[in-house]
Amino acid sequence: MNYVKYSQFNKLPEELKPIFLRSNVVVINDNFEPLYTEKSFIKDLWGGRGAGRSHHATDYADYLLQTLPYCRIAILRFNLDSVRDSLWQDFVDRLSSRNSLHKYEISNHAMRATCKKTGNKIIAKGVKSTANQTAKMKSLAGFTHVIIEEADEMPKEDFRKLSLSIRKKGVDIEIIRLFNPPMKEHWIWGDYTLYPSVYDGYFSAEVKQDSGILSIFGTYESNIHNLSDDYIKNLGKNKDNDIGKDDWLKDGLGLISSGMKGAIYRNWKKISLEAYNALNVSTYYGIDWGTNDPFCLVEVKIT
């Protein structure tokens, strides 16, 4: 099994493309090529909606299962109830779309599959058995790859324990995290440097060089050739609407919010300290004692 970048595939004559696709070749967005070529313990696929993260993560799983001499993949979501209809179904759908179901022994009930050619296996799991139970997943010793959908749902301590439980010797180990950007205070951003964007209260992020994380950011624009006009139109329907703009900034542009939806003030302008001090209006003070964040004192003048 091989892969080819979309930019190369798109140069083929139209009559050859269907033949090419039937030859057990995965077509990947150029944006996701580092997933195949770069080695890293943690690989983050994140950004806006419509970027193709689930699509490419399951394609990558199929590629690993068919090409590696030894591979054990766990597909995870924090709650087991969610994984069956999300990433597991995506994996089966990807095999079906390439007429590759016959290459696997599949148990949809147990959410397990074995590649007939290599004997490599994939299984879907939940960190918690249900949303109401606290039983935690057992060790992943023996697994080589973990793909976590909606990785921001997982508490920091659960992720730390999970990362320590993957310990197969003599093979490359990978944790692949898929997520839309959570809020600025989320633990995931501890390995990133956040930068203010042109939109007040929203940030972009770059992974810290010493984190050892491979960060692949994408939005609908990096996957636009796979998206319908209706999807793109619906995604951007609120981008010029101040009330619904939060959705566009996060889902469309993949930006990181500094607060809950609706908690960010807009349509304000900066003034100098001299101009502020000269305002002859009522003055009020507020205190935020903070817990993890520093103590804060604020002065406000209201006209």
N, C-alpha and C positions, 0 to 999 in steps of 0.2 A: 504494500500500500504506500502511495506517495501523496504529496500535496503540491499544489501549484497556486501561486498568488493570482488574485482576480485580475490584476493589471495584465498579466501574461495570458490568462485564459481568455480575456476579452479580445485579444488580438487574433484569436483563431477564426477561421472562416465559420460562418454560422452552421454550415452543414456538418462540420467536424465536431462541434461542441457536444451534441448528444452522444456520439461515439466515444469521445474523450471521457465523459462522465460515467459511462458504463465500464470503464477500464480500471475501476477501483482507485480513483484519484479524488482527493478532497480539494475543493476550491476554497481557499481562505481569503479573507480580506487582507490586504497588504498590512493593515494596522496590527493584525494579530500574528504576523510571522514570528516575532520574538518569542511567542509562546512555544514554538517548535525549535527555535535555534538557540535560545539563551537558557543557561542553567541557573536556577535559583531555588532556595528552599521554599520561599513564599512568592507566589505570582498573583498580583492583584489585577483583575479585569473589572474596571469600574468606569462610571461616568453617567451620561444621560440614558434615557430609555431609547430602545430601537437600535442600539449599537451592535446587537448580535452576540452578546456575551454567552448566553445559554447555548445558542446555536454552535458557536465555535468551541465552547468548553466540551460539549458532547462529541463534536467532530474530533477534537483532540483526544478524548477518551477512546474513541474507536481506533484512531491512529495508533495510540500506545498499545492497546490490547492486541492489535494485529501485527505489530512490528517488534516489540520488545521480547527478549527471551524469558523474562520474568516480570510480571506486572499484576498488582492487586490494587484495584481502584475502589474507593468508597465515595459515593455521592451522598452529601449530607445537607440537611436543613436542621435548624435548631429543634423544630417540632416534627416528629415523624409523620403526623397527619398531613403535612404540607408537601412532603417530598414525592409522593406517588403521582400526583397530578402536575408536578412541575418538572424538575430536572430528569427524573426517571422517565417520564413520558416523552420528554424531548429526546432522550437518548434512543428510545425505541423508534420514535418517529424519524430520526435521522437515518437509522439503519434501513427503515422501510423506504425512505425517499431515494436511497441508493441501491435498492434491491439487494440488501446485504443481510437480511434477517436469517437467511439460510446458513450464514457463516457462524451463527451463535446458537447455543442451547439456552433458551430463555424461559424463565419462570416469572411471569408478571405478578403472580400472587406473592411470591417471596421477594420480588424485585431483585433478582439475581440473573446474571448471564455469564456464560463461559464461551470464549472464542475457541472454536473447534480446531483451528490450525495450531494455535500456540498453547492452549490450555489456560491462558490468562483469564482472570475473573474480575467482574464488577458487581457491586452490591450497593443498594440504596439504604441509608440508615437515618435515624433521627438522634440527635444528642439527647433529647428527652422523648419518652415514648408517646406522650400526649401533652397537650397544653396544660392539663391539670395535674399531671404526675411529675414527680421529681426524680424518678429513676434515671441515672445517667448512663450513657453509652459505655460499653466495656472498652478495653484497650484496643488500639488499632495496630498492635505489633504484628508484623508480617505484611502490612499494607505498604505500598510504595507511593501511592498518589491519593490525595483527598481533594475533592472538589466541593466547595461549600457555597451553596446558593444563598443569597440574602445574608451574607456573612456578617453584616452589621446587626442582625438579630441576636447573634451569639454574645453572651457576656464575656468580658475580658478574661476572667478566671477560667471559664470553660474552654476558651480558645487556648489559653496557656497550657492547660492540662492535656488538651487534645494534641497540641504540637509536640508535647513530650512523650506521647504514647505511640508515636510513629517511629519505629526504630529498627527497620529491616537493614541488616548489615550487608555491605557490598553492592548496593544499588543506589541510584539517585532517588532521593525522596523529594516530593513536591506537595505543597499545599496551595491550592488554587482557590482564591477567594473572589466571588462575584458579588458586586453590590452597587446600588445607586448611592450617591453620596449622602451619608447621614449628617446630622448637624455638627457644627464646628467643635463642640465639646466631646464628641464621641471618641472612645479609646483608640479606634483605628488610626486617627490622625496623629497619634504619638510618634509614628514613623515618617511623618510628612511635615513639610514646611508649608504653611498656608500664606497666601498672598491676597491682599484686597483686590477685588475685581472692579470694573468700572461701575458695577451696580452696588449701591450702598447696602451693607449687611451681607454681602455674598463674597465668597472666596474661591480661588483656584488653589491647586495643591501640586507640589512636586515632592517625590519621595526623597528622603534623606540618603545621601550617598553611603553612609555607614550602616544603613538599615539592612542591606543585603536583599531587599525586596525588588522584584521586577514589577514595575508599574506600567500597565497598558491602559491608557485612558481613551475613551471613545464616546461619540455621540451618534445620533441618527445620521449625521452627515458622513461619517466614516462607513456607513452601511446603507447609504441611500439607494444603491442599485438593487437592494433586496426589499425595499419598502414600497408600498402602494401609495399613490397620490392621496388617497383618503386618510391613510395613517399619518402621513406628514402634515396634512391639513388639520387633522384633529389634534395632533401634538402641539401645533403652533397656534391654535385658535385663541389662546389667551395672552399671547405675547405682547399685545398692545393694550391689554385690559389691566389697569392697575390693581384691581381686586384679585384677578386670577394669575397675575404675573409671577407669583411665587412658583407655581407649577411649571411654567415655562423655563424659569431660570434653573430649576433643579432638574426637571425631566428632559427639557430640550437642550440646555447648554451644559448640564452636568456640574453646576456650581454648588458650593457648599454654603448652606444657610447658617447664620449666626443665631437664629431664633426660631421659634415655632411659627407655623404659617400664620400670617396676619399680624405678627408681633413686631414687624420691621416698619419703621416710619419712613415715608417717602415725601417727595415734594417739599423739601426743606432746603435752606441754603446756609452756608457758613458766613459768619461775620467775625470781625476782628475782636480781640479782647477789649480794646478801647471802646468799640461801639457797644459791646455787651455791657460794660461797666457804666456806660453813659445812660443806659435805659433806666428811666425813673418810674419803675413799676414795682408791683409786689414781688418779693423774693422769698423762695421756699428752699428748704434743704431736705435731702433724703439720704438714708444710709442703707447700704447693702452689706450685712455683716459677712456674707460669704461663708463657704465651707471649703471646697477645693480651690475656689477662686479667691483673689485678694480682697481685702476690705475695701469698700468704695464709699466715698462721700460725694454727693452731687448737689450743685446749686442750680436752681431753676428760676427764671423770671417769666412771669405770665402777664401778658398785656390784656 
